[in-house]
Each structure stands twice: as structure tokens, then as C-alpha cells.
Amino acid sequence: MKIINGGVCAAKGFTASGVHCGIRKNRTKRDISLIYSEKVATAAAVYTTNLVKGAPLTVTREHIKNGYAQAIICNSGNANTCNANGIEIAEKMSELLALELGIKADDVVVASTGVIGQPLNIEPIAAGIPMLRAALSSDGSADAAEGIMTTDTVKKEIAVEFTVGGKVCKIGGIAKGSGMIHPNMATMLVFITTDAAISAEMLAKALSSDIADTFNMVSVDGDTSTNDMVTVLANGMAGNAEIVAEGEDFSAFMKALNTVTVYLCRMIAADGEGATKLLECHVSGAADTKTAKTVAKSVICSSLTKAAMFGADANWGRVLCAIGYSGADVDVSRIGVSFKSAAGEIEVCRNGAGVDFSEEKAKEILLEKEIEILVTLDAGEASATAWGCDLTYDYVKINGDYRT
Amino acid sequence: MKIINGGVCAAKGFTASGVHCGIRKNRTKRDISLIYSEKVATAAAVYTTNLVKGAPLTVTREHIKNGYAQAIICNSGNANTCNANGIEIAEKMSELLALELGIKADDVVVASTGVIGQPLNIEPIAAGIPMLRAALSSDGSADAAEGIMTTDTVKKEIAVEFTVGGKVCKIGGIAKGSGMIHPNMATMLVFITTDAAISAEMLAKALSSDIADTFNMVSVDGDTSTNDMVTVLANGMAGNAEIVAEGEDFSAFMKALNTVTVYLCRMIAADGEGATKLLECHVSGAADTKTAKTVAKSVICSSLTKAAMFGADANWGRVLCAIGYSGADVDVSRIGVSFKSAAGEIEVCRNGAGVDFSEEKAKEILLEKEIEILVTLDAGEASATAWGCDLTYDYVKINGDYRT
């Protein structure tokens, strides 16, 4: 599999754009994005499990329940959530876009991200839609990636090339993450496009199977957003025989999808609000996958472990503590923990108790930007990985006064 | 009920002490404490649910399974957890203390708090025990409260006077909290003494019933410690007829116990690591108590809500978000939220959507040191309260390099 340029525009027939329409006061920050497919695409999406759901999610769910979509519009700066007229505004966004593009309103995926509970005005969006259409380009992925950013500090995009039945296919995605990141059966905003031909049913199957090991294993702050959504559009323009069942082609597609999603997960975790480090917790030797996942996610979510990583402090007792309260059934006396990074690997705990180790070497390892926390449970063959970030002064700063 | 001085020494027959024995390098900080009852007392305790359990908990559980104890020894600076010889050390602490005091080793409650996974040397403890005995005094509660502190910034003690069957009884407690505070069926370290006569069975009943609404409703950082423990000793020296069943006397005892525990909960939350504010979330109008508790605790645990409170930002959308992902079954469209403090009260959300409010007034309210977050669910009569604190730069600072 080859990593290529182009993000959501890498796949044949997709163009994108991002502009400043005026939702945000800062005129240098794009605040609305569009992704468009020449042809109607099969579509699948997963949504937040938060009972408080953004109005755009309700509208999108209705629009793609037939399995098709052609365009995605997403604004930042306002989540359009907990507003009395939220549904109305989200529907209006779809209608105005459909009119502009000459497509059906129920082929529009609509999304919003930003502050909860502040009414979203339609005026800047109505003004922005013609600008978005005019700016549509096969080079537009980076602009679209910027338009959906909130406190993100880097644009998150990727694309890969893969082969299905001898045909070259492409799949690419953009994402926004940063804060309120603790997805549950869905996630942040992630938009993925592919020119592979795949039925709506198999696309939904691929997506829901993938996210269980990818986006649902990421946490920045334990807060599950009201507006999480991952959407995939597949327009079939690569010309492969449509994937309609499991088999070799579906596996090739799943593998490509997973490459895109794992890359975006790592980017979202590394760019968590205030983060200075990406944390990856690998759990192996678990009795079953559920145990491995529970343990990995508990470690990644521990405020104390996250703060220790910020301080490059090999305080492995906090890792054990997080395993102990995770709810997973583990034998504490068999747990092993090591820290690993570009600077090396060091064992700090064996059989549930500390081992002698060089604090100096541990410090050197933990001063790197990407840290792996390796946990072994010595109870079976199952494993899992979770992604997170350190807890820093800047997380507090960013969130102490987010609205102003 | 009257609040009185004396902490754990307020009740008749109890003395206490706290000294520096050398576990900590800082010679000005007391690091070991003793609470002693002239007479053998009925005893009850609850412990952390973390699978990783401090060795002292295992030893204490064994010692008080007969329902009796006479002394409590507790060191700070080292949790004696995840150490290969942990049990041995905890037993040795009990034996040395029993020898010094001329009591039975299995009448000793032993506890430790501090870093996990560093071997605990018996030498400083062995040297400290005679000093502890020599320092025992009816004025010793404050010293004992200091000896169990880790990153706590204030000593936590209280005592109250109440009447059982015409006899004046006293109950008092000390606590340490600060970090790794998210008790589950047990809590931080809390030692309570009373001279009321109450059977071991009724004492255990009183304690386990009380903590469900008190310590289990506190969270500083979502990390459930490995060493949480609440212990009550009741030596019967007040001379009341022993409480052996439910009824008026038991109710009076429960009320006094609750006054002590709620006071300590508030102190622990307000003195959470790095905290500048005490947060109290009151949920009312819930369909049942479980729902009310789940919602209250979810709000108190939300990193984003905690950071907003630090910034005195009335970002109520984060409160709704935390309610939505709590797992409780609530009707979002009926939720109301207000903020309250000494500076007044302001409604910010009604029927799940924002209401117009003065940002200036909200700021004024949220700049106070004690903030109440009032949530109404409009679904029934049940209510609950949870206690927490804001998330600040100092939490990160304290935990970025705790061990050095």
C-alpha cells in the first residue's frame, strides 16, 4: 500500500474547498468546508453515543439512511447543539448547498463543531456556500481540513493507494480532533472518500468494524463529544467490480481504510488539546480482546499517567493503578510494564512489582515525542492498542476560557 | 448537633500523634501517625475497589474481620503497594506497634499513602514507633492529620457532639485526599473515632450506608487509588446503651457520622491537587437516585467542565455534554442548569437549550471559591450531590513530576 498526496481529493471524482464565511471573528481562519463527489456515492456514517446529540447528526442520519450521499458540508466555530432551532438550521444548510450544487438535499452530509449552546446564524453560511462552490478544486483537501479545525494545531489528512481486483483504488480522509475527544462507537469529525466501488451495506460494515479498533480507542480528555461523526463516501469511479460481500476485495478495502483511520487516530491523539506527546498503549497477552481494550483505554485516560508522561516521569505505579480500576478482570501479579520510544525501551515492572531500572535511561526515553506504554498481562493471546496524549498546562489554558 | 474541637481525639479515650520518622527527606514534614484508643473498640472499614490493592489494606482487612481494633498507624511518602515484600512490611508495622503499646497485633489498623512501587523500609518506621507512643496526646489530632498528608495543602479534621439515649457522644475524623481521588465503594484515607457504644455489625452498616452518598460521590481526577480506606473505631466510652439495631439511636449516630463525612468530603474536594475551587453538583428531579448520582458524578468528573470552572467560564454546554455521556437515561429536552455561589445564582439552560443570561453576572458568580452546579432533570423526585474541584495548571505541575 502506498501513501499518496491529495487527502479527500485523492480518490477519483472528489473535489473540496474551505473558506472563511464569518462564523468565526478571526478572518484568517477558514470556518466552513465542502467535499463533493461528481457522482452520487455510497455512504456510511457512525455517530456519537452521547444522549445530547448535535442537530447536524440527526439531519445527516436521516439523509444517508438510504445509503447514498454526494456532498459533505461542515462548519467550525459553532456546534449547532442544544439550540432550539438546530434541526431547522442544519436542514437549511443542506438545502442551500443542494440548490447551489444542483444535487438532492438528502444527498448532503451536514456537520458542525465548536461551542455548544449558542444559536448558529444561517447568514454567514448562506454567504459562504457560493464561495465554497467557486473554490472547489482537486487540490482543495488541505483547505477543507483547515475549515473544520477548532483548537487543532495541525491539519490532519492522508490518502493511500490500493488495488481491488486489479484496479487501482484510492482512499483518503481528513479529520479534526483536539478536545472533547473520547469517542464511543463513533468519533470526532472524520471525512473519508474513496473511489472504490463498494455497496452501501458493505461500506457500513467496513466502517463499523474498523472504528471499534481505531477511533473508539482514542482519548484526549475522557469527554465524549455531542457531535462526533465519521463518514465515508465511496463513488465507485476507480472502476473495480463493486464489493458486495466479504472476501479478498473487502479485505483489501478494510486494510486501506484501516491505514487511513489509524493514521488519523494517531494525528488526533498527538494533536490533543495542549498535548506535547503522543501516547500509544499496547496491551498484549490478554485473555480476550475486550480485556485488552479496556486496559489500554484505562491507561490512556488516566489523568495521573498523562501528567507523568508530560513530566517524563517513569511513574509506572500510575499505570498499574489505572489497570486496577479499569474494571477488567486481570491477575495483578502477572502484569508487566515497559516504556518505549525512539530512544529505546525499558522494563519498569514485572509480575506486578517494580524492577530496578535506570531513572536516567527512563527519562531519556520519556523525553521523546512518541511514547509507547507496553503492558503484558500473561493470560492469553489477545491484544489491543489505544492512543492518547499527555496532560499539560496548555490543556488547562485552552479550556479555561474556550468561548472568549 | 454541635461542631467541636479535637478531631480524632474529641471522643473519650482516644489520643493521637504524628512525627517525622524519615520516610520523607523533608525533615519538617511529619510522615507517620498514630491514633490510639484506651479501650478496644468496635471497628469497621471500607476499602478501594481497585484490583491493585495496597498491602496495608490486605493486612487491615484480616485484622479487623473480627470487628475490633485499638490503634491505627499510617505513614505517608510511600504507598507500600506493588512491592514484593509489601505484606511482610505491613505486618511488621503492626507487630512493632502492638509490642510498643502492649496490645494485640490484630487490633492494629495499618495504612500507607504515597508513591506506588517503591520498597518501603521498616527502619524509619521502627525508629518512629517509640516516638509516636511518646507523643500520644489528647491534643494530637492535628499532628496525626499532618502525618498522613501527601500533596494535601490543609489538614482535614472535624468533630461533632451528639446525643444517644441521653448520653453525650462525640465523633471526629481526619482525612487525606488531594490526588488519585475517585473513590469507588471506599475512599482516600479517612480515620474516624467515636466514643459511642455501637456493635461492630451496626458500625459496619452505618459506614457502608454512609459512604455511598459521601466519599463515593467525590472525584478529583477520576483515578481510583490503590490505597483508599475509611475506618471507624467506636470505643463505647460515652456510656450510652450499645446500639445494636436500627432505631432512634442508630439514626442519631448516622446523622453525626454523616456530618463528619460530608465535611471531610468537601475538604478533600476543595483541596484536590492544584484546585482553586470546590465544585458541588446537585442533581434534582431525577427518576431515581442512581440516575441522580450518575449524572452528578459525570459532571464533576468532566475535564472540560473542570477547566471551564477554573477559568470562571459559564460554558454550560460542557455540563450538558457530560450529562449526555454519563450513561444515565435522561430526557435531554427537560434538562435545566444553573450556577450558584456566594455571589448569586444564574440560570443558563432550560429545557436542554440555552437561555439569555448576563455573562458578566455569570463571571462574578464563577469567580467565587465554592461553586454549585444545579442540574434539574424534571423526571421525578430523586436527588444527589457530588463534590469535585477545578482542573488547573497546578494539577499538571504537581503530577508532572511527583516522584522527585
Boltz contact constraints between the chains, C-beta under 6 A:
constraints:
  - contact:
      token1: [A, 50]
      token2: [B, 324]
      max_distance: 6.0
  - contact:
      token1: [A, 50]
      token2: [B, 325]
      max_distance: 6.0
  - contact:
      token1: [A, 51]
      token2: [B, 324]
      max_distance: 6.0
  - contact:
      token1: [A, 51]
      token2: [B, 332]
      max_distance: 6.0
  - contact:
      token1: [A, 52]
      token2: [B, 320]
      max_distance: 6.0
  - contact:
      token1: [A, 52]
      token2: [B, 321]
      max_distance: 6.0
  - contact:
      token1: [A, 52]
      token2: [B, 324]
      max_distance: 6.0
  - contact:
      token1: [A, 52]
      token2: [B, 332]
      max_distance: 6.0
  - contact:
      token1: [A, 82]
      token2: [B, 320]
      max_distance: 6.0
  - contact:
      token1: [A, 82]
      token2: [B, 352]
      max_distance: 6.0
  - contact:
      token1: [A, 82]
      token2: [B, 353]
      max_distance: 6.0
  - contact:
      token1: [A, 84]
      token2: [B, 353]
      max_distance: 6.0
  - contact:
      token1: [A, 116]
      token2: [B, 317]
      max_distance: 6.0
  - contact:
      token1: [A, 117]
      token2: [B, 317]
      max_distance: 6.0
  - contact:
      token1: [A, 117]
      token2: [B, 354]
      max_distance: 6.0
  - contact:
      token1: [A, 180]
      token2: [B, 304]
      max_distance: 6.0
  - contact:
      token1: [A, 221]
      token2: [B, 303]
      max_distance: 6.0
  - contact:
      token1: [A, 222]
      token2: [B, 303]
      max_distance: 6.0
  - contact:
      token1: [A, 223]
      token2: [B, 302]
      max_distance: 6.0
  - contact:
      token1: [A, 223]
      token2: [B, 304]
      max_distance: 6.0
  - contact:
      token1: [A, 224]
      token2: [B, 325]
      max_distance: 6.0
  - contact:
      token1: [A, 226]
      token2: [B, 321]
      max_distance: 6.0
  - contact:
      token1: [A, 302]
      token2: [B, 223]
      max_distance: 6.0
  - contact:
      token1: [A, 303]
      token2: [B, 221]
      max_distance: 6.0
  - contact:
      token1: [A, 303]
      token2: [B, 222]
      max_distance: 6.0
  - contact:
      token1: [A, 304]
      token2: [B, 180]
      max_distance: 6.0
  - contact:
      token1: [A, 304]
      token2: [B, 223]
      max_distance: 6.0
  - contact:
      token1: [A, 304]
      token2: [B, 399]
      max_distance: 6.0
  - contact:
      token1: [A, 307]
      token2: [B, 396]
      max_distance: 6.0
  - contact:
      token1: [A, 307]
      token2: [B, 399]
      max_distance: 6.0
  - contact:
      token1: [A, 307]
      token2: [B, 400]
      max_distance: 6.0
  - contact:
      token1: [A, 310]
      token2: [B, 400]
      max_distance: 6.0
  - contact:
      token1: [A, 311]
      token2: [B, 400]
      max_distance: 6.0
  - contact:
      token1: [A, 311]
      token2: [B, 401]
      max_distance: 6.0
  - contact:
      token1: [A, 313]
      token2: [B, 401]
      max_distance: 6.0
  - contact:
      token1: [A, 313]
      token2: [B, 403]
      max_distance: 6.0
  - contact:
      token1: [A, 315]
      token2: [B, 403]
      max_distance: 6.0
  - contact:
      token1: [A, 317]
      token2: [B, 116]
      max_distance: 6.0
  - contact:
      token1: [A, 317]
      token2: [B, 117]
      max_distance: 6.0
  - contact:
      token1: [A, 320]
      token2: [B, 52]
      max_distance: 6.0
  - contact:
      token1: [A, 320]
      token2: [B, 82]
      max_distance: 6.0
  - contact:
      token1: [A, 321]
      token2: [B, 52]
      max_distance: 6.0
  - contact:
      token1: [A, 321]
      token2: [B, 226]
      max_distance: 6.0
  - contact:
      token1: [A, 324]
      token2: [B, 50]
      max_distance: 6.0
  - contact:
      token1: [A, 324]
      token2: [B, 51]
      max_distance: 6.0
  - contact:
      token1: [A, 324]
      token2: [B, 52]
      max_distance: 6.0
  - contact:
      token1: [A, 325]
      token2: [B, 50]
      max_distance: 6.0
  - contact:
      token1: [A, 325]
      token2: [B, 224]
      max_distance: 6.0
  - contact:
      token1: [A, 332]
      token2: [B, 51]
      max_distance: 6.0
  - contact:
      token1: [A, 332]
      token2: [B, 52]
      max_distance: 6.0
  - contact:
      token1: [A, 352]
      token2: [B, 82]
      max_distance: 6.0
  - contact:
      token1: [A, 353]
      token2: [B, 82]
      max_distance: 6.0
  - contact:
      token1: [A, 353]
      token2: [B, 84]
      max_distance: 6.0
  - contact:
      token1: [A, 354]
      token2: [B, 117]
      max_distance: 6.0
  - contact:
      token1: [A, 391]
      token2: [B, 396]
      max_distance: 6.0
  - contact:
      token1: [A, 392]
      token2: [B, 396]
      max_distance: 6.0
  - contact:
      token1: [A, 393]
      token2: [B, 393]
      max_distance: 6.0
  - contact:
      token1: [A, 393]
      token2: [B, 396]
      max_distance: 6.0
  - contact:
      token1: [A, 396]
      token2: [B, 307]
      max_distance: 6.0
  - contact:
      token1: [A, 396]
      token2: [B, 391]
      max_distance: 6.0
  - contact:
      token1: [A, 396]
      token2: [B, 392]
      max_distance: 6.0
  - contact:
      token1: [A, 396]
      token2: [B, 393]
      max_distance: 6.0
  - contact:
      token1: [A, 399]
      token2: [B, 304]
      max_distance: 6.0
  - contact:
      token1: [A, 399]
      token2: [B, 307]
      max_distance: 6.0
  - contact:
      token1: [A, 400]
      token2: [B, 307]
      max_distance: 6.0
  - contact:
      token1: [A, 400]
      token2: [B, 310]
      max_distance: 6.0
  - contact:
      token1: [A, 400]
      token2: [B, 311]
      max_distance: 6.0
  - contact:
      token1: [A, 401]
      token2: [B, 311]
      max_distance: 6.0
  - contact:
      token1: [A, 401]
      token2: [B, 313]
      max_distance: 6.0
  - contact:
      token1: [A, 403]
      token2: [B, 313]
      max_distance: 6.0
  - contact:
      token1: [A, 403]
      token2: [B, 315]
      max_distance: 6.0
